[in-house]
């Protein structure tokens, strides 16, 4: 069941573009934090993911001016991406539910 749901998401052009955009933003964030803050790759990736899912990471935070400025924009972009994900997921499940209702009406 999970595989079929994931496959249906990947087939949806809007969802696929959203996944690509999210990975690009994640890579951009990781690279910028790596070089602005001189962090290890694992720290930069971990911080980028934690900011992207809006949990944050109190143990690690940007200390340089460039890192802090980038972090502000990265947080805003991340929240917008999460909102797009929620919207696309809602639309996907809503359409599937409506299609199932139409099928039930046809069968009755």
ChimeraX attribute file (.defattr): number of C-alpha atoms within 10 A of each C-alpha:
attribute: neighborCount
match mode: 1-to-1
recipient: residues
	/A:1	6
	/A:2	7
	/A:3	8
	/A:4	9
	/A:5	12
	/A:6	10
	/A:7	11
	/A:8	12
	/A:9	17
	/A:10	14
	/A:11	11
	/A:12	12
	/A:13	10
	/A:14	13
	/A:15	18
	/A:16	13
	/A:17	12
	/A:18	16
	/A:19	16
	/A:20	11
	/A:21	13
	/A:22	18
	/A:23	12
	/A:24	12
	/A:25	19
	/A:26	22
	/A:27	16
	/A:28	15
	/A:29	23
	/A:30	23
	/A:31	18
	/A:32	19
	/A:33	27
	/A:34	18
	/A:35	14
	/A:36	18
	/A:37	18
	/A:38	15
	/A:39	17
	/A:40	13
	/A:41	14
	/A:42	11
	/A:43	16
	/A:44	26
	/A:45	20
	/A:46	17
	/A:47	23
	/A:48	27
	/A:49	20
	/A:50	14
	/A:51	20
	/A:52	23
	/A:53	13
	/A:54	14
	/A:55	10
	/A:56	16
	/A:57	13
	/A:58	8
	/A:59	6
	/A:60	12
	/A:61	16
	/A:62	18
	/A:63	10
	/A:64	13
	/A:65	11
	/A:66	14
	/A:67	19
	/A:68	16
	/A:69	11
	/A:70	16
	/A:71	19
	/A:72	11
	/A:73	10
	/A:74	20
	/A:75	18
	/A:76	13
	/A:77	15
	/A:78	22
	/A:79	15
	/A:80	13
	/A:81	19
	/A:82	16
	/A:83	12
	/A:84	15
	/A:85	17
	/A:86	12
	/A:87	11
	/A:88	17
	/A:89	14
	/A:90	12
	/A:91	12
	/A:92	16
	/A:93	12
	/A:94	12
	/A:95	12
	/A:96	12
	/A:97	12
	/A:98	11
	/A:99	12
	/A:100	12
	/A:101	12
	/A:102	11
	/A:103	11
	/A:104	10
	/A:105	9
	/A:106	8
	/A:107	7
	/A:108	5
